[in-house]
């Protein structure tokens, strides 16, 4: 469907994007400073919600839990009546996959804006509701993007990849390099390498703590009633937008590499004939 030259050019652009992601923004650095204090003043019921989010992530990776998306959702994002299943999406050109993923991003970003405003309006009294809802929205967004590129979230390996994408977005520059390598192991590495990734995520503690730290100073403003409406809307919108961008690029990378590998096999087969 695509030429080798085009695929290689697109892959190089993705690599440049990954390199740029290693630069930690000043806002993110500042946003992590207040958490030593915030831990001391955060009400226990919100801390409990974070703990439950930890458990939910574990259930998601193991079984999908209540967050597992339906395959039927894939048809909603392709303007092509022939796409009804993940297998159908897998056969589409990468450009069509990109358009479908953009629709997922646009839809879920708008939902996050409304959701963040509604839970931010009540300040600290509704902040605890924001935690599980935002977590679910993140998981659903990445699953739908995965299906747009022909990857099935019903596969435990794919659910683990989704959690790694979440971890990637919330990690610092050194952590992101490591996570990219782990993602490559998940996709094409040995079974032993995959088990190491699972072991590294055991308990899901690192993912949830980084998920929490990402709120930083932004979420502190959401503790203020009414004013939290604005900050809640902006924060959640940016959270989903950034996550969708990373998910789209990382899944796109996998599909492009898979197609390049297929071209290599076809070339080798032609030579052997």
Secondary structure, DSSP 8 states (H G I E B T S, - for coil): ---HHHHHHHHHHHHHHHHHHTS--HHHHHHHHTHHHHHHHS-HHHHHHHHHHHHHHHHHHHH-GGG---GGGGGGT-S-TT--SHHHHHTS-HHHHHHHHHHHHHHHHHHHHHHHHHHHHTTHHHHHHHHHHHHHHHHHHHHHHHHHTT--TTSHHHHHHHHHHHHHHHS-HHHHHHHHHHHHHHHHS-HHHHHHHHHHTTTSHHHHHHHHHTTHHHHHHTTSTTHHHHHHHHHHHHHHHHHHHHHHHHHHHHHHHHHHHHHHHHHHHHHH-
